[in-house]
Amino acid sequence: MELGWLLWGTAVLLLLHVLMELSPAINFALRIGFYCVLCLVSSALAAAACLLVNRGRTVKNMRIIRAVVRPFKYFFGLRFEVKGLENFKVEGPAVIVSNHQSILDMMGLMEVLPDNCVQVGKKELMYMGTVGLIIYLGGIIFINRKSTSSAKMVMSEVAKTMVADNVKVWVYPEGTRNCTGDLLPFKKGAFHLAVQAQVPVIPVVYSSFTTFYNPKTKLFTSGKIKVEVLPLIETKGLTSDDVTELTDRCFSTMRETLFRLSGRPS
């Protein structure tokens, strides 16, 4: 009986391997499916650890989440080449901004996430089962992207909390995923936040995923991701009148870095 199950299991695995080799669409679907299952199961385990260790919602839980997520890269054959981590070593709070490409960004985020850092995310993430639970426990700040006034109120409170609690805040200024190999125009919320709190902006750039991940063409293979933490941009003395220039400056710097890391002309 056991031998029969072993033979059937081997046959199924071989069939899946052949299908993955023959069909990019099947390969993509199976990899994404496995990634989603891995996220759900790992989130449940991490949530239990967070509740046992830290007793509830706190940025300290990000250490546990980071430890759980970092090994994901080995399942998908992804390698990270990181430079500039020393630029995170600033005294006091800061606003970290980075490009946002896909659902795989979580792996890249946890690869470099500094201590005492929370993310800003859309409130819909709260309803993603155990994933929603774990990011809630990690202290993620939820905003309603459909309500500009609500988002501004939240960001105003974030500015006060960031300074009072001495935490860094991670924001995706593009506002949505963008796997084109370029940057979408930046929204100004993160930069208003930095100016209001008078804290520096730290840009983080990930190279384009398009060589190994592309949902439109059903591409999902192994690959290398270059990450660069850029020197901080100071905001002391700036006012709301300077936000547009600050946003444009950060966009230009990050776009040039994105093209350089991705090996394409600017």
Backbone torsions as a table, in degrees:
resi	resn	phi	psi	omega
1	MET	NA	-48.5	179.7
2	GLU	-63.1	-38.8	178.5
3	LEU	-63.6	-38.2	178.7
4	GLY	-62.6	-45.2	178.0
5	TRP	-63.6	-37.5	179.1
6	LEU	-63.6	-42.7	179.6
7	LEU	-66.2	-43.3	177.9
8	TRP	-62.4	-43.1	179.5
9	GLY	-62.6	-41.9	179.0
10	THR	-64.4	-41.6	179.9
11	ALA	-63.2	-41.4	179.5
12	VAL	-64.6	-43.8	179.6
13	LEU	-63.1	-41.1	178.2
14	LEU	-64.6	-40.5	178.8
15	LEU	-63.6	-43.6	178.2
16	LEU	-62.7	-39.6	179.2
17	HIS	-63.1	-44.2	179.7
18	VAL	-63.8	-44.5	179.7
19	LEU	-62.3	-39.9	179.2
20	MET	-65.0	-35.7	178.9
21	GLU	-72.6	-34.8	-175.8
22	LEU	-84.4	-32.0	-173.2
23	SER	-125.0	111.9	175.3
24	PRO	-59.0	-34.2	-178.7
25	ALA	-65.7	-42.3	178.3
26	ILE	-68.0	-42.2	177.6
27	ASN	-58.0	-44.9	-179.6
28	PHE	-63.6	-46.9	-177.4
29	ALA	-62.9	-42.8	-179.4
30	LEU	-67.4	-40.4	179.8
31	ARG	-66.8	-44.4	178.7
32	ILE	-65.2	-40.9	178.0
33	GLY	-60.4	-44.7	179.2
34	PHE	-64.3	-39.7	179.0
35	TYR	-61.6	-44.1	-179.6
36	CYS	-64.6	-43.6	178.2
37	VAL	-63.8	-41.9	179.2
38	LEU	-60.9	-41.1	179.2
39	CYS	-64.4	-44.6	-178.0
40	LEU	-65.5	-46.3	-178.6
41	VAL	-67.5	-45.7	-179.5
42	SER	-64.1	-37.0	178.8
43	SER	-63.6	-40.3	178.6
44	ALA	-62.9	-44.2	179.6
45	LEU	-66.4	-42.8	-179.7
46	ALA	-66.1	-37.7	179.2
47	ALA	-61.7	-42.3	178.0
48	ALA	-61.3	-42.4	179.2
49	ALA	-65.1	-40.8	179.9
50	CYS	-63.4	-41.3	-179.7
51	LEU	-68.5	-36.1	-180.0
52	LEU	-72.9	-40.8	-173.9
53	VAL	-83.8	-48.3	-172.3
54	ASN	-112.1	-0.6	170.5
55	ARG	66.2	19.9	177.3
56	GLY	146.6	-159.0	-174.8
57	ARG	-75.2	118.7	178.5
58	THR	-164.1	149.4	178.7
59	VAL	-63.4	-20.3	178.1
60	LYS	-61.4	-25.5	179.7
61	ASN	-66.3	-18.6	-179.9
62	MET	-62.0	-26.8	177.0
63	ARG	-64.6	-41.7	178.9
64	ILE	-67.3	-46.1	-179.8
65	ILE	-60.7	-42.6	179.8
66	ARG	-60.8	-43.3	-179.9
67	ALA	-65.0	-33.7	-179.8
68	VAL	-74.8	-39.3	-173.6
69	VAL	-80.9	-33.0	-174.7
70	ARG	-53.7	-37.6	178.9
71	PRO	-70.5	-9.8	-179.6
72	PHE	-54.1	-36.7	-173.7
73	LYS	-58.6	-30.6	-178.3
74	TYR	-69.9	-29.1	178.5
75	PHE	-68.7	-27.1	-174.1
76	PHE	-113.7	8.0	176.9
77	GLY	66.1	35.0	179.9
78	LEU	-100.1	138.6	177.9
79	ARG	-121.6	140.4	179.3
80	PHE	-113.3	133.5	174.5
81	GLU	-116.8	108.7	-170.1
82	VAL	-111.0	135.8	175.8
83	LYS	-132.7	149.1	171.5
84	GLY	86.1	16.5	-179.6
85	LEU	-59.4	-24.1	179.0
86	GLU	-62.9	-20.5	180.0
87	ASN	-72.8	-11.9	173.5
88	PHE	-78.7	-15.3	-174.0
89	LYS	-84.1	68.3	176.5
90	VAL	-114.6	144.4	178.2
91	GLU	-75.1	134.6	177.2
92	GLY	86.9	-177.3	-176.2
93	PRO	-74.4	167.0	178.1
94	ALA	-161.3	161.2	172.9
95	VAL	-106.2	120.4	178.6
96	ILE	-100.3	129.2	179.2
97	VAL	-121.6	139.9	179.6
98	SER	-146.0	162.8	175.8
99	ASN	-75.3	154.4	-171.3
100	HIS	-128.7	111.7	-170.7
101	GLN	-110.2	-41.4	-173.0
102	SER	-164.1	-177.9	176.5
103	ILE	-66.4	-13.6	178.2
104	LEU	-78.6	-8.1	-177.6
105	ASP	-58.9	-26.9	-179.7
106	MET	-57.8	-38.4	178.8
107	MET	-65.0	-42.4	179.0
108	GLY	-66.4	-38.0	178.9
109	LEU	-61.0	-49.3	-176.3
110	MET	-71.0	-18.5	178.3
111	GLU	-67.5	-30.5	-174.5
112	VAL	-124.8	-2.3	-173.2
113	LEU	-55.1	122.1	177.2
114	PRO	-77.5	164.7	176.2
115	ASP	-66.9	157.4	178.6
116	ASN	54.5	48.5	180.0
117	CYS	-132.2	128.9	177.1
118	VAL	-117.0	157.1	-179.2
119	GLN	-105.7	157.6	172.2
120	VAL	-105.2	128.4	-177.8
121	GLY	-142.6	163.5	179.3
122	LYS	-68.9	145.7	-174.8
123	LYS	-65.8	-21.0	179.5
124	GLU	-61.0	-22.4	179.8
125	LEU	-63.2	-23.8	-178.7
126	MET	-63.5	-22.4	-173.3
127	TYR	-99.7	19.9	-178.1
128	MET	-98.4	47.5	174.9
129	GLY	60.6	-134.3	-177.7
130	THR	-67.7	-25.8	176.3
131	VAL	-65.5	-43.5	176.5
132	GLY	-61.0	-38.8	179.6
133	LEU	-64.3	-45.2	-174.7
134	ILE	-71.0	-35.3	179.1
135	ILE	-74.1	-28.0	172.7
136	TYR	-64.6	-47.0	179.6
137	LEU	-63.2	-28.3	179.5
138	GLY	-77.3	-2.6	175.7
139	GLY	87.9	12.8	-179.0
140	ILE	-58.2	139.5	-178.8
141	ILE	-92.6	119.9	-176.2
142	PHE	-96.9	135.2	176.6
143	ILE	-125.9	152.1	176.7
144	ASN	-93.1	102.6	-175.9
145	ARG	-68.5	-18.9	-179.1
146	LYS	-81.7	-12.9	-179.4
147	SER	-120.4	104.9	-178.5
148	THR	-62.4	-42.9	-178.9
149	SER	-64.1	-40.3	178.5
150	SER	-64.8	-43.5	179.9
151	ALA	-62.5	-40.0	180.0
152	LYS	-65.8	-39.4	178.5
153	MET	-63.6	-42.9	179.1
154	VAL	-62.5	-45.7	-178.2
155	MET	-65.6	-32.5	176.5
156	SER	-64.6	-41.0	177.2
157	GLU	-68.8	-35.2	178.7
158	VAL	-61.7	-41.2	-179.9
159	ALA	-58.1	-42.5	179.9
160	LYS	-68.8	-44.9	-178.3
161	THR	-65.5	-39.0	-178.0
162	MET	-58.6	-43.9	-179.3
163	VAL	-73.9	-42.9	-177.5
164	ALA	-64.6	-40.4	-175.8
165	ASP	-98.3	-1.6	177.5
166	ASN	57.6	51.6	179.1
167	VAL	-118.2	156.8	173.5
168	LYS	-94.6	150.2	-179.4
169	VAL	-122.3	130.0	-177.9
170	TRP	-103.4	123.3	-176.8
171	VAL	-128.3	143.1	172.5
172	TYR	-100.1	98.2	-172.3
173	PRO	-69.0	-14.2	175.2
174	GLU	-69.8	-25.2	175.8
175	GLY	86.2	-14.6	180.0
176	THR	-159.0	166.5	179.1
177	ARG	-67.1	144.8	-177.8
178	ASN	-149.2	102.3	-176.9
179	CYS	-107.2	46.1	-178.7
180	THR	-97.7	-11.4	-174.7
181	GLY	89.8	2.9	177.7
182	ASP	-131.0	-177.8	177.4
183	LEU	-106.1	142.9	168.2
184	LEU	-80.1	157.4	175.5
185	PRO	-55.1	140.4	-177.5
186	PHE	-79.9	139.5	167.1
187	LYS	-79.8	155.1	-169.5
188	LYS	-93.3	-2.6	-174.9
189	GLY	-55.2	-45.7	-178.1
190	ALA	-63.1	-34.1	-175.9
191	PHE	-81.1	-33.7	170.4
192	HIS	-61.9	-41.0	179.2
193	LEU	-59.8	-47.8	-178.6
194	ALA	-63.3	-42.5	-179.3
195	VAL	-69.0	-42.2	179.7
196	GLN	-60.5	-41.7	-179.1
197	ALA	-86.7	-8.1	-178.6
198	GLN	57.0	45.1	178.8
199	VAL	-118.9	155.9	-177.7
200	PRO	-71.6	158.6	173.1
201	VAL	-103.4	131.1	177.7
202	ILE	-116.4	108.7	179.0
203	PRO	-79.2	139.0	174.7
204	VAL	-126.7	129.9	-176.7
205	VAL	-123.4	131.5	174.9
206	TYR	-106.7	136.7	177.6
207	SER	-63.0	159.9	-177.5
208	SER	-61.6	139.0	177.1
209	PHE	-84.1	-6.9	-166.3
210	THR	-60.9	-20.0	179.9
211	THR	-75.6	-19.5	-178.8
212	PHE	-131.4	-12.1	-178.6
213	TYR	-140.7	121.0	178.1
214	ASN	-154.7	104.8	-177.7
215	PRO	-60.5	-31.8	-177.3
216	LYS	-66.8	-37.5	-179.5
217	THR	-100.2	4.2	-179.7
218	LYS	60.5	40.2	178.8
219	LEU	-98.6	128.1	174.6
220	PHE	-156.7	97.6	179.6
221	THR	-126.8	-170.6	175.0
222	SER	-78.3	164.0	-179.7
223	GLY	-178.8	175.3	179.2
224	LYS	-114.1	136.9	179.0
225	ILE	-117.1	121.2	175.6
226	LYS	-91.6	133.7	-179.3
227	VAL	-125.7	134.6	178.4
228	GLU	-133.9	123.4	173.9
229	VAL	-91.8	115.9	-174.2
230	LEU	-86.7	160.0	177.4
231	PRO	-59.0	148.3	-176.3
232	LEU	-66.2	154.5	174.2
233	ILE	-111.9	116.8	-175.6
234	GLU	-74.3	146.0	179.4
235	THR	-123.1	1.1	-178.2
236	LYS	-60.3	129.9	-179.1
237	GLY	90.2	-10.9	179.0
238	LEU	-79.8	154.5	177.2
239	THR	-123.6	-179.7	179.9
240	SER	-59.9	-24.6	178.2
241	ASP	-68.0	-19.0	-177.2
242	ASP	-95.4	-2.9	-173.4
243	VAL	-62.9	-41.9	-178.9
244	THR	-61.9	-45.7	179.0
245	GLU	-64.4	-39.6	178.1
246	LEU	-63.4	-43.5	178.8
247	THR	-61.7	-47.1	-178.9
248	ASP	-64.7	-39.6	179.5
249	ARG	-63.2	-45.4	-179.8
250	CYS	-65.9	-41.5	178.9
251	PHE	-59.2	-47.4	-178.1
252	SER	-63.1	-43.9	-179.9
253	THR	-63.4	-44.2	-178.7
254	MET	-69.8	-36.0	-179.5
255	ARG	-67.1	-43.3	176.9
256	GLU	-61.2	-40.9	179.5
257	THR	-67.2	-40.8	178.2
258	LEU	-58.3	-47.5	-179.3
259	PHE	-64.5	-40.4	-179.3
260	ARG	-65.8	-46.4	-179.7
261	LEU	-65.0	-30.7	-176.9
262	SER	-88.4	-2.6	177.5
263	GLY	70.4	33.3	178.1
264	ARG	-124.8	152.2	-177.8
265	PRO	-67.6	145.9	179.4
266	SER	-81.6	NA	NA
